Amino acid sequence: MLHPIVVDYLIVLGKRWGIDLADPCKIKESDSLVLKCSDGAMIPASRKMLSMASDTFGDGPDIIDVQEHSETIDALLSFLYPINDPTIKTIEANVAILEAAKKYGMSLVQERAREQLEIKAKSQPLQVYAIALSKARASLEDEIRMAAKFSLMHALDPWSETLPIEFEHVSGRDYARLLDYHRACKDAVGELFKEETKERSDTVYSASFLCDHIASLTSTESWLFRPRRGKSYVRILLPTPLSKGDNVDEPQKAAPHKVYAPSWWVDWMVKTIDRLKQKPHPDVVTDESFMELLVKAISMHPHESNVPDVIGRFKEVFVRAVDEAVGQVSF
């Protein structure tokens, strides 16, 4: 007989599709099949349930050989039942379930298993990178790329002796690929704000990502970036786009225009860019140091009522700029 929960599941689906399956007797025993796993375990399942989740399981034998371990198949089927999704405890199991879901075209299981793998990748990106590479390189390239991006929150030393044990199965080429990706991302974020020249004893910086943001500021919001030098203000160069009359067939360096930013803001930017060059991930912008910037802005501009809004908008622009800079780096 079919498992009671499978019967209940089919009744729920029947109501959803307008089919009366309230009488369990209408659910034929022929709807049942058995999945024979790689470890020899035999797992019963509903043919209707599987055929709705995947085109792989339709008309066919009552016993179907599958290449996956029984633990993977059992978890895969659990995602299909009308109960809470199972919690996948290990990265290895998560990778195996996601690989099987992709193999059998179970899009809903793929989505839910990937969500759990993403949570693991946020806290253990190097382990997810290594295991996904060694277990399912061909089918999990997107997840390998995801883990590589989360790994940007960790400073990688090419000569490190403290890599996770899972890296025993990572080739030198794949490690070099990850290191090259980190290096390229560091270079990309370094271009967002950098020292350009010195005018007399003053240092001049360029901020390539601030043009549109500064142009959008209203008169009451422009206290952070002034058009004229003030006390303890630093010159910032902003590259301007080519005008409509410029000859686009002959590229030329756009003439920068300038604003002046307070030195405390410049100091925070320099420190943050230095940290981004170690860990080129957008989360670096929003960590505890951002609260220090906000507190400093409030103390330096006590008469401006919109300080949190102005600094908050700047944070959003900066985070987006870092994310876009990293996103343009191929992996």
N, C-alpha and C positions, 0 to 999 in steps of 0.2 A: 504493500500500500504506500501511497505517497505520504511523506512527512506532513503532519498536521499544519505546520507553519507554511508549507508550500501550498496546501489547500486553501488556507486563509489568504495567502498572497494572490492566488488565482482568482478568488472571489473579489478581492479588492480591485484587481485589474479588470475583471469582468464588469464591475459597476462603472469603472472609469470609461470603458469602451461600450457600455450599453448592452452587455451580454449577461444574461441571468445564469450565474454559476452558484447561486445560494445553496443548491442541493449538491453536496459533495459527491453524490452518486453519479452526477453528470460529468465528473472529472474522471476520464477513463484511465485505467492502469497503464494503457499504452502510451500515456503522456510521460511516463517515467523512463529514464535511461540511467546508465551507470558510466561514470568517468573512471577509467583505470589509469592511475597515476604512475609516474616513473619509479616510485618506491614500492609499487605493487598494491597500494591501497585502492579500494573500490569505493567511490563516493557517489551516492544516488543523487539525482537532480531531476528537475522537471524539464521535459523537452520544450514545452511551451514557454516557460520562463527563459530558458537559454536562447530559444529562437527569437524571442522579442529583444533580447539584449545583444545578440550576435547572429550574423548570417551564417556563421560556421556550423552552428548546431540547428539542423532542420530535420528533414527526413534522413534517416540513416540507421545504422545498427543500434541495437539496444545497449551494447557495450562499446565505448569509444576510447581508444588509447590516446592519452595526452602525454606530452613530454615533461610537464611540470610536476614538481613534488606535491604531495597531498596537502601540505600546509599552505602552499600557494593557491591551489584550487579551492580549498575550503574557505580561505579568506576571500577569494574572487567571488565565490557564490554568496558569501555573507553580505557583500556590497549590494547584491541584487534583491535580498529579502527586505520586506517592509519593516525593518527594525533599524536601530541606530547603527551607523557605520562602525565596523570593527576598528579598534585602535591598533595600528601597525607599530610594533615595538622597536624593530631594528631597521637599520638602513638596508641591510641585505634583503630582508623580507619585503620591504617597500619597493625596492628595485625589481625584485622578481615578480611581484603582483602587477606593477605598472607595465613591465615588459609583456606579461601574459595578456593584460587588458588590451594593449596595443596590437598584439598578435591576433587576438580574436575579435578585434574591432568593437570592443565594449566601451563606447565613448563616455558613458556616465561613470563607469569604474575608473577610466583613465583620469577623468577630471578630479575625482575624489582622492584617488591614490596620489596624484600629483600634488594636491593640496597638502597632504601629509608629508610628502617628500620635501616640499618647499619649506615647511616648518623645520624639518631636520637640517636642510641646507643652510638656513639662516644661522643656526647655532653650530653646525658641524660641516661647513662647506667643503673642506679638504677631504673629509671622509666620504661625503657623498660623491665628490669628483672622482676619487680613486675607485670606489666600489662600482659606480655606474660605468666607468671606463672598463674595468676588468670583467664585469658581468654582462653588460648589455650595450657595448659601444655602438653597435649598428642601429639599434632602435631608440636609444635614449640620448641622441645628440643634443636635443633642446634642453634636456635636464642637465647634461654635462655643462652646457654653456651657462645655464642658470646657476649651477654650483660655482663655476668659475667667477661669475659676477659677484656672488655673495662672498667669495674668498677675498675680494678686494678689501674687506674689512680687517684682513689679517696681513701684517707685514711679512712678506716672504723673503727669506735669506737663501740665496742659491746654495750656500754651503752649510745650511742648517742641519744639525744632527737631531732635531726634535720634531721631525715630521711624523704625522700619525703612522701607526704600524701598517695601516691599509696601503700606504705608499710602497710597500714591498712589492706590490703587483703592478705598479705604475712604471712604464718604460721611461728611459731618459728622454726620448723624443716628446712624450706627453708632458713630462715635467718641464722641459724647455718651452713647450707651447704655452703652459700656464705662466711661466716666468716672463716670456715675451709679451703676453697679454697684460700682465701687471705693469711691465715697463712702459708699454704703449699707452696705457690708461694714465699712468703718472705723468707722462709727457703731455697728454691731452689736457689734463686739469691744470697743469702748470702754465698753460698758455692763457688761462682765463684771467689771471691777475699776476703781473710780473713787473720787475724793475726794468725800466727802459734806459733812461739817461740820468745824468746829474746836471742840474743847472746851478752853476756856482757851487754852493754847499748843499743845495736841495736835491733830494732824490725825487725822480718823477716815475710814476707807475702807469701802466696801461691796464684797462679793464675792458676786454673785448665784449663781455656779455651784458654790459650795463646800458648800451645805447638806447634801446627801446624803452627800458624801464625808466631811465631818467627823463626821456621825452614825454612819458605818460604822467609824470608827477605834476600835481597842481601847485599853485603858488603857496598854499599852506603846507604842502608836503616837501617842498624843496629845501628845507633847512639842512638836510643831511648832505646834499651836494650843491655847492654854491657856484655861481658863475664867476665870482671874483674871490681873490685870495682873502682869507681872514686870518686871525691870530691862531696859530697852531693848526693851520690847514695845509694839506699836501696836494700838489697838482696831479690830476688823473687825466690821462689821454684816452679819448674815446674814438676809435676808428669810425669814420663816417662812410656810408655806402656811396657808390658811384651815382652821380646824378643822371637824369635821363639824357642829358646832352653829351655825356662822356662817350667816347668811342670804346665800346665793349670788346671790339676786335683787338684792341691794343691794351691789355691789362696794365694797370698802374696802381701803385700803392696809394690808397685813399688818404687825403690829408686829414689828420686827426683834429678834432676840436677838444676842448678841455673843460674840466670842472675842477672844483677844489673840495676835497673831502677832509673831515677832521682827522687829526693824527691818531686818535684813539681807535677810530674805525680802520684806518690803514694798518695800525699795529695788529688788530685782530685779524684782518685779512691776510697779512703776511704770515702770521702764526698758523692760520687755518690752511693756507695753501701749502705750507711746509708739512703739516699733518696729512693733507691730501696726497702729497707726494710720497708718503709712506703707506697710506691706506686710501686709495682713490675711489672712495664710495660716498654717495650722497649723504648717508647717515652721519658722516663725520661733521657735516655742517650743522646738524640739528642736535648734537650731543650737549653735554652740560656747559660747554664753553659758550654756546649761543646765549644762554641765560646771563652769562657774564657780560656779553655785548649789550643785551637789553637793559640790564641794570645800569651799565655805564652810560648808555644813551639817555636814560631817564634822569640820572644824576647830572649830566652835562646840559640837558635841555629841560629843566623843571617846568618851564612855562609853556611847553608845547604839549597840548592835550592828546595829540595823535601819535606820540612816540611808539607805543606798542604796535599800532597799525602800520606805520611806516617801516619799522624794523621788521615786522612780520612779513610785509610784502617783499622786502629785500631778501629775506630768508627764502621765500618761495622761488624768487627769481634765481638765486644762487644755487639752490638745490636742483632746479630744473636745468640750469646751465651745466652743472656737474654731471647730471644724469645723461644729458644730451651728448656731452663730450665723451663720456665713457661709452655711450651707445653707438657712437660712430666708429669705435674701435672694433675691428673684426676679430673673431676668435676661431 
